[in-house]
Amino acid sequence: MTNESFWQYSLTLYQQTQMQSLCLQLQNEYQVNVNLLLFCCYLQSLDKALSALQLKDIETALLPFNKAYTTKLRQLRQNLKTDETLVATTQQTLKQALLKCELTMEQHEQAIIVQSYQATERQDTSTMTPVACYFQQLNIQVTCDTHYQQIQQLLAIDK
């Protein structure tokens, strides 16, 4: 498991239109961290476990950078969409520049996630998948949640 292999996995998975819209919907509805969700999917693809304690440790490591940079940059990019003082071409140029910077921040977040996971890697006897573990931590009911079922179906297709 490397930062680069996780990044490449994420790019491939996120290119699926269904996965992208599902991730953004979960981000908006449940404040899901998309990088963390993609990491859970990545772990499942490697048949690796994730405990609630590991997940908590990863979130703790990730939160400062996410709050200080990634979330603020994403909000700034989204604010451009409604800024009527900008000429459309300027608005588009700025949006693309911010998106490129945001992707760099997302890649750094993923490095934080991998490093934190590797630092806390331990045997886990949990029977839950990493995605189910993350959903449970967010209090999303996996047994009846269609988002969870959609992710599981997309991961099955990806194999």
C-alpha positions as CSV (number, residue, x, y, z in Angstrom):
1,M,0.0,0.0,0.0
2,T,1.5,3.3,-1.1
3,N,0.2,6.9,-1.4
4,E,0.5,6.6,-5.2
5,S,-1.4,3.3,-5.5
6,F,-4.3,4.7,-3.3
7,W,-4.3,7.9,-5.4
8,Q,-4.5,5.9,-8.7
9,Y,-7.2,3.6,-7.3
10,S,-9.2,6.7,-6.2
11,L,-8.9,8.4,-9.6
12,T,-10.1,5.2,-11.4
13,L,-13.0,4.7,-9.0
14,Y,-14.0,8.3,-8.9
15,Q,-14.1,8.5,-12.7
16,Q,-17.2,6.3,-12.6
17,T,-20.0,8.8,-13.0
18,Q,-22.2,6.9,-10.4
19,M,-19.4,6.8,-7.9
20,Q,-18.6,10.5,-8.3
21,S,-22.2,11.6,-7.9
22,L,-22.7,9.2,-4.9
23,C,-19.6,10.5,-3.2
24,L,-20.7,14.2,-3.6
25,Q,-24.2,13.3,-2.4
26,L,-22.8,11.6,0.7
27,Q,-20.5,14.6,1.3
28,N,-23.4,17.0,1.1
29,E,-26.0,14.9,3.0
30,Y,-23.8,13.3,5.7
31,Q,-20.5,15.3,5.7
32,V,-18.7,12.2,4.5
33,N,-15.0,12.9,3.8
34,V,-14.7,11.6,0.2
35,N,-11.0,10.7,0.6
36,L,-11.8,8.6,3.7
37,L,-14.7,6.9,1.9
38,L,-12.4,6.1,-1.1
39,F,-9.8,4.8,1.3
40,C,-12.4,2.5,2.9
41,C,-13.2,1.3,-0.7
42,Y,-9.5,0.8,-1.3
43,L,-9.1,-1.2,1.8
44,Q,-12.0,-3.4,0.8
45,S,-10.4,-4.0,-2.6
46,L,-7.2,-5.2,-0.8
47,D,-9.3,-7.3,1.6
48,K,-7.9,-5.3,4.5
49,A,-9.8,-4.5,7.7
50,L,-10.4,-1.2,9.4
51,S,-11.4,-1.0,13.1
52,A,-13.4,1.8,14.6
53,L,-10.3,2.9,16.6
54,Q,-8.2,3.1,13.5
55,L,-10.8,5.1,11.7
56,K,-11.0,7.5,14.7
57,D,-7.2,7.8,14.6
58,I,-7.2,8.5,10.9
59,E,-9.9,11.1,11.2
60,T,-8.0,12.8,14.0
61,A,-4.9,13.0,11.9
62,L,-6.8,14.2,8.9
63,L,-9.0,16.8,10.4
64,P,-6.6,19.7,11.0
65,F,-5.4,19.8,7.3
66,N,-8.9,19.2,6.0
67,K,-10.4,22.1,8.1
68,A,-7.6,24.5,7.5
69,Y,-7.1,24.0,3.8
70,T,-9.2,21.6,1.8
71,T,-12.6,22.5,3.0
72,K,-11.9,26.3,2.8
73,L,-10.6,25.9,-0.7
74,R,-13.6,23.8,-1.8
75,Q,-15.9,26.5,-0.4
76,L,-14.0,29.2,-2.2
77,R,-14.3,27.3,-5.5
78,Q,-18.1,26.8,-4.9
79,N,-18.6,30.5,-4.1
80,L,-17.2,31.4,-7.5
81,K,-20.3,29.7,-9.1
82,T,-22.6,32.3,-7.6
83,D,-20.3,35.4,-7.9
84,E,-22.1,37.6,-10.4
85,T,-19.3,40.2,-10.4
86,L,-17.0,38.0,-12.4
87,V,-16.9,37.7,-16.2
88,A,-17.7,34.1,-17.2
89,T,-14.3,33.5,-18.6
90,T,-12.5,34.8,-15.5
91,Q,-14.9,32.8,-13.3
92,Q,-14.1,29.6,-15.3
93,T,-10.3,30.3,-15.2
94,L,-10.3,30.8,-11.5
95,K,-12.5,27.8,-10.9
96,Q,-10.1,25.6,-12.9
97,A,-7.1,26.9,-11.0
98,L,-8.8,26.3,-7.6
99,L,-9.8,22.8,-8.7
100,K,-6.2,22.0,-9.6
101,C,-5.1,23.2,-6.2
102,E,-7.9,21.4,-4.5
103,L,-6.8,18.1,-6.2
104,T,-3.3,18.6,-4.8
105,M,-4.7,19.1,-1.4
106,E,-6.9,16.0,-1.8
107,Q,-3.7,14.0,-2.8
108,H,-2.0,15.3,0.4
109,E,-5.0,14.3,2.5
110,Q,-4.7,10.8,1.0
111,A,-1.1,10.7,2.0
112,I,-2.1,11.6,5.6
113,I,-4.7,8.8,5.5
114,V,-2.2,6.2,4.3
115,Q,0.4,7.3,6.8
116,S,-2.0,7.3,9.7
117,Y,-3.4,3.8,8.7
118,Q,0.0,2.3,8.5
119,A,1.0,3.8,11.8
120,T,-2.1,2.3,13.5
121,E,-2.4,-0.9,11.5
122,R,-3.4,-3.7,13.8
123,Q,-5.2,-7.0,13.6
124,D,-9.0,-6.5,13.7
125,T,-11.6,-9.2,14.3
126,S,-14.4,-7.0,13.0
127,T,-16.7,-8.7,10.5
128,M,-17.7,-5.3,9.0
129,T,-16.3,-4.0,5.8
130,P,-14.3,-0.8,6.0
131,V,-17.1,1.1,4.2
132,A,-19.7,-0.3,6.7
133,C,-17.4,0.7,9.6
134,Y,-17.2,4.3,8.3
135,F,-20.9,4.5,7.7
136,Q,-21.5,3.2,11.2
137,Q,-19.2,5.9,12.7
138,L,-21.3,8.5,10.8
139,N,-24.5,6.9,12.1
140,I,-25.7,6.0,8.6
141,Q,-27.7,2.8,8.8
142,V,-26.0,0.4,6.4
143,T,-28.6,-2.2,6.4
144,C,-31.2,-0.1,4.8
145,D,-29.1,2.7,3.2
146,T,-29.3,2.7,-0.6
147,H,-26.0,4.7,-0.8
148,Y,-24.2,1.9,1.0
149,Q,-25.8,-0.7,-1.3
150,Q,-24.8,1.4,-4.4
151,I,-21.2,1.6,-3.2
152,Q,-21.1,-2.1,-2.6
153,Q,-22.5,-2.7,-6.1
154,L,-19.9,-0.4,-7.7
155,L,-17.1,-2.0,-5.8
156,A,-18.3,-5.4,-7.1
157,I,-18.3,-4.1,-10.6
158,D,-14.8,-2.7,-10.1
159,K,-13.2,-6.1,-9.3
